[in-house]
Amino acid sequence: MNPTTITDREQWLEQRLALLEREKELGRLSDELAEARRALPWVRMDKRYVFDTPEGPRALADLFDGRRQLLVQHFMLGPGWEQGCKSCSYMADHTDGMLAHLAARDVAFVAVSRAPLAEIERFQQRMGWHFRWVSSHGSDFNRDFGVSFTPAEVAAQSMHYNFAQRPFANDEMPGVSVFAKNDAGEVFHTYSTYGRGVEVMMGTYRLLDLTPRGRHEDGLDDTMGWVRHHDRYVDRPAAKGGASCCGSRA
């Protein structure tokens, strides 16, 4: 890896300060979007969903764990899958360390997958995660929230995902949804995000974006083709000149 441009400290500082103004502008816009997001109307959850959990069947309202806000990761792990989606796993790798901080702000977290609970628990044990993860197997939850699709939709490569008809060919897709509970105990859907929106859970990307090579995904057939389950990375020695090898797309 070689520098694109070499300069002295004074010239670097001049360009860095110009970039800082753009970063501040982006921060202000992000704050405005967050405020607009919080101002969205709520939708009452009149339909009852029951999830299979390690404690037995539980309704959506039970997943709040005594808190008034609930974050749900729609985790791509379908019935019979050998392992969960590696990109969803990349998201989930960031979760356990956040749980105490989310709880301190009145937010519970749960991952939901369509796979039976026993299959979820087997994969969760392999990955060493501790966050709550439940099964929506046998319910309409995944389909109603636009992350699971029928064989006919998959065959046609057409499903309603991320609020529009999309030409995908997957029976499971990722997402993040938010729910709230009012003083009367009623549950409401407040927000969902899909596609690149799920990067909110990918803190590693935020750090990679600070580095000279960035995400280093240009030219990959699959944008996240370098991502592995964290127990499947292979450490490799640095190449001559100091550049390190990235993972293959195998």
N, C-alpha and C positions, 0 to 999 in steps of 0.2 A: 504494500500500500504506500503510495507516494502522495505528497501534498499537491493540491490543485494550484495553489499560489503560496509563495513565501513572501513575507513582508516584515517590517520592523514593528515594534510594540506600539508606537504612536499611530501608525496607519491601521493596525489591527484594532486598536481601541476606538478609532473613529468609526470603523465599520461595525464594530460590536455595539456601539451606542445607537447607531441607526437601526440595527436589528432589534435592540431592546425596545425601541419605540413601537415597532411592529408587534413584538411580543406583548407589550402592554395593551395595545389595541385589541389583539386577539383575546387577552384576558378579560377586557371589558365586555367584548362581544359574548364570551363564554358566560360571564355573569348575567348578562341580559337574557341569554337563552335559558339559563337555569331558572331565572325568575319567571319567564314565560312558561316553562315546563311545569313549575309549581302552580301556575295559575290555570292549568288545564282543568276542565270540569271532570268530575268523578262519575263513574258508571256503577250503579248498584249491582252486586253479584247475586242475582236472584236464583241462578241455577246452582244446585248443590253438587259439589265434587267431593269424592271420597278417595283418599290416598292410602296406599299400603305403606306403613312405617314400621320401624323396629318395635314400636310400642303398640302396634295394632292399627286398625282402620282409624283414620283421622280426617276430619273435614278441613277445608281450606282455612276456616277461622281458627282451627286448633294449631295451625302451623305458625301463628304469630308468637307463640311462646310467651304470652303475657305482655307483648309490646303492641304498639299501635300502627307500626309500619312493617311491611314485609317485602323483601327483595327475593325474586325467584329467578334462578338461572335455568333456562330451558336447555338441559344438557342432552346432547345427541348420543343416546345409548338405547337402541331399539331392542325388542325381544330377540334373543338368540345371537346377539352380537358377541364376538369374542372379546372385544374391548371397546371402550368409549372413544368417541371422536377425539383425535389428537389436538385439534384446535380448541375444542371445549375443555379438554384436559389442561391445555395451556392457560385458559381462563381460570380454571379451578385451582391451579397451582398458586394463585395469588390470594385465595380466599381465607384460609385458616388464620393467617395473621391479622386479618381485618375484623374478625368476628367480635372481639372484645370492644373494638372502637365503634363498630356499628351498633352494638347493644347499648353502649353508653349514650348513643343518640336516638334511642327508642326504635331501633331497626333490627328485625330478625332476618335471617337468611336461610334459604333452603334451595337445594337443587332438585329438579323434577325431571325424571326420565320415564319413558314408556316401557322400558324393560321391567320384568318382574323383580321384586325386591331382592331375591337371592342372587340374581345376576348383578345387580347394582352393588350389593355388599361384597361380592367376590372381587369386583374390579376396584372398589374403594379401598379394600384391604391391601390389594397389590400396590396401589398408589400412595398409601399412607395418609390419606386425608381424614379429617375429623369433622368437617362441617356436616350439617344434617342433609340427608339425601333420601328422597322418597320416590315411590313408584306411582305413576298415574295409569298403570296397566289396567285395562278394562273400563276406563272412563273416557269422556270426550275432552278432557282438559287440554291435551296437546293439540288436538285438532281445532278446538274452539279458539286457541290462542295462536293458530297459524304456524305451528312448527312440526306437525306430522301430517303425512299425506297418503292418499289411497294408491293402490297399485295402478289404477287407471290414470291418475294424475301423473304418476311417475313415468308410465309408459308414454304418455302424451308430452312429457317434459313441459308441463304447464301446471303451475300451482299458484295460489294466492299467497304470496309471501312478501313481507315488508310493505304491506298496504297496496300491493299492485300484483297483477298477473305476471309471473316470472317463468322463463324457460329453463327451469332446473330439472334435474332427474334424480333427486334424492328423496327418500321417504322421511327423513328427519332433517331439520334445520335448526340453527341456534337462535337464541333470543334471550332477552332479559325483561321481566315484567315486574311492576311495582303495584302493591295493594296497600290499602289503608283501612283501619277499623275506627268507626266513630264511637262516641260515648255510649251509644245504645248497643254496641257489639255488632253492628251491621258491617259487612265487608264490601269494599269498593275497589274497582280497578282504576288506577290513576295514570299509568304510563306503560308503554312497551317499546322496545327498540330491537332492531334486527340488523342483519347485514353488518356493515362496518360499525354500526352502533354498539355492537357487543365489545368493541375495543375498550369500553369503559372498564372492563375487568382485566385488561391486559397491561398491567403496570410495566412489564418488561419493555413493551413497545415505547412507552414514554421515555425510558432511559436510553434505549437504542437510538431514538430520534435525536438525542444530544450528541451522539458520537459521529466521527468523520464518515464512517461507512453507512451510518443510519441502519435501516432494516436490512439493507443489502439483499433485496428481493427482486431487483430488476432482472429480467430475463428468465425468471422461473416460470415454468408452465403453470404451476400452482403457487399463488402468491405466498402462501404459508407452507410451501413444500419443504422448507428447512426444519420446521417444527417437529419435534419428536415427543412421545411420552417421556417424562423426565427420567424414567429408568431405562430408556432405550438410546440415549445419547452415547456416542463413543468418543472418548477423549483422544485427540490427535495432536502430535507435536507440531509446533509452529513451522511453517514453510520457510525456506531461506529468504532472508530479507525481512523477516519479522511478521509477515502476513500469516494469519491462521486460516486453516481450512474450515469451510462451513460444511454442514451436513449434506449428504447427497439426497436426491429426490427418491431414492428407493423406498 
